Amino acid sequence: MYKMKPPHVYVHRRVYKNPRAVVRLERMLEALGNPPTREITSADAAEVIAEAGPPSSIEPMDNSVRMGLDPNIRDPSLIFNTFAWEESDRDEPLPAEKFRDWHMASLARAIAGRGDDFAFSRRDSLVCAGVRYVCQGGWGLHSLMGCPHKCDYCYEGYLANIMLDLEDFVEHIYPVIMSRSQRLYRYDMYSDSICFEPEYGASALLSEMFARSGDKYLLYYTKSDNVDHLLDLPHKSNSIFYLTLASETVCREIEKDTPSMAPRIEALRRCQQAGYEVRVGFSPIIPVKNWRQEATDCLEQLFAAVRPRTVRLWALSLMSPAAALRAFGDGGLDEQFMRLVRENNEFNPGEVFDQPFPHSARAEIYAHYISEIRRISPETPVSLCSERREVWDMLADQLCMSPDELFCCCGGMSAP
């Protein structure tokens, strides 16, 4: 488990009704150095978020407070919680408009109690403002929300909600997964679950569940190199290790408190050696100064150590030009791309996948990565993530797959 010093640690009263959740709580608190805790109920949600959420002095951008807007970012506060599978066990959450940040509103809902609406997320297709983006989508799995990493573009580093009743979680989701045709399930996009392992214990429980499922697969979704607990798990047959990689400058200056480039590549190598299928995503790709050479250096080191099954490319999006300029600072990006961000000021909130860079700029980024991957490892499949059909068409002569026959790193039907 990462070494953290959470400013506040809250324990929801419902945790104490579940003996196995209490054992997990005690194990995780010991790993944290046994910090003081405060017992809360749903009635305390507003006070908790005011105390531990984003500072009131920071104005949200795009309805969220990005880490890069806060010069005093710290480790997240933690909320230890359990699911409330039955609606009768939940309280009425505070209205979302009570909160300045949509992520804080989501945490308030978790404090009030959540079940299937938290455990599962669903994306069958990706349409924003009438524009269809290419994405295989699928159902994802979640037992956490919030992350100890402090990436400038993210908003999940202030508070983390951690569901502790994992045995009940596994028992609840297993029949649902077995009833669906989907074969690959991504875990956990709301957080970075392996940062909390092995004390949390989700990896062991989920890997065993998927191993006995037959043809269903678990995909660990992470930036972390905290993989020791994965290497000797007895049930690896239906698990895939997916890691998002970035250039050295991005790791160091933008994805704060994440492992640097070399330890991430080493984590991939170790997991591949231990028997996992490994997949790689460059997401998000941020065109910092000298980004082309840094991308080439990263790809050469990656393929010298690992043979990933597939590579995913996603240029930074979901961020308005104004938020990008504030989060990365004037001069934080390549001069050409900084100019494009400044010029790309007609922000349409419904088309967030087209911001902050225009189509042509994203295509230029992808073209460099694709060209270098073809040079170094011509057999490796490459896909674009959550991208317009027009951008796929711009790169049709360079990509080995089409939007209509997409093999994705993390799509629901992209099992081995």
Secondary structure as UniProt FT lines:
FT   STRAND          9..12
FT   HELIX           13..17
FT   HELIX           19..31
FT   TURN            32..33
FT   STRAND          38..40
FT   HELIX           42..44
FT   HELIX           45..52
FT   TURN            56..57
FT   TURN            62..63
FT   HELIX           67..69
FT   TURN            71..72
FT   STRAND          77..81
FT   HELIX           87..89
FT   HELIX           96..98
FT   HELIX           102..112
FT   HELIX           116..119
FT   STRAND          120..123
FT   STRAND          126..128
FT   TURN            129..130
FT   STRAND          131..134
FT   STRAND          138..141
FT   STRAND          144..145
FT   STRAND          150..151
FT   TURN            152..153
FT   STRAND          159..163
FT   HELIX           166..178
FT   STRAND          184..187
FT   TURN            189..190
FT   HELIX           193..196
FT   TURN            197..199
FT   HELIX           202..211
FT   TURN            212..213
FT   STRAND          217..222
FT   HELIX           228..231
FT   TURN            237..238
FT   STRAND          239..244
FT   HELIX           248..249
FT   HELIX           250..254
FT   STRAND          255..256
FT   HELIX           261..273
FT   TURN            274..275
FT   STRAND          277..285
FT   TURN            289..290
FT   HELIX           291..305
FT   STRAND          311..315
FT   HELIX           321..328
FT   TURN            330..331
FT   HELIX           335..343
FT   HELIX           349..354
FT   HELIX           359..376
FT   TURN            378..379
FT   STRAND          382..384
FT   STRAND          387..388
FT   HELIX           389..394
FT   TURN            395..398
FT   HELIX           403..405
FT   TURN            412..413
//
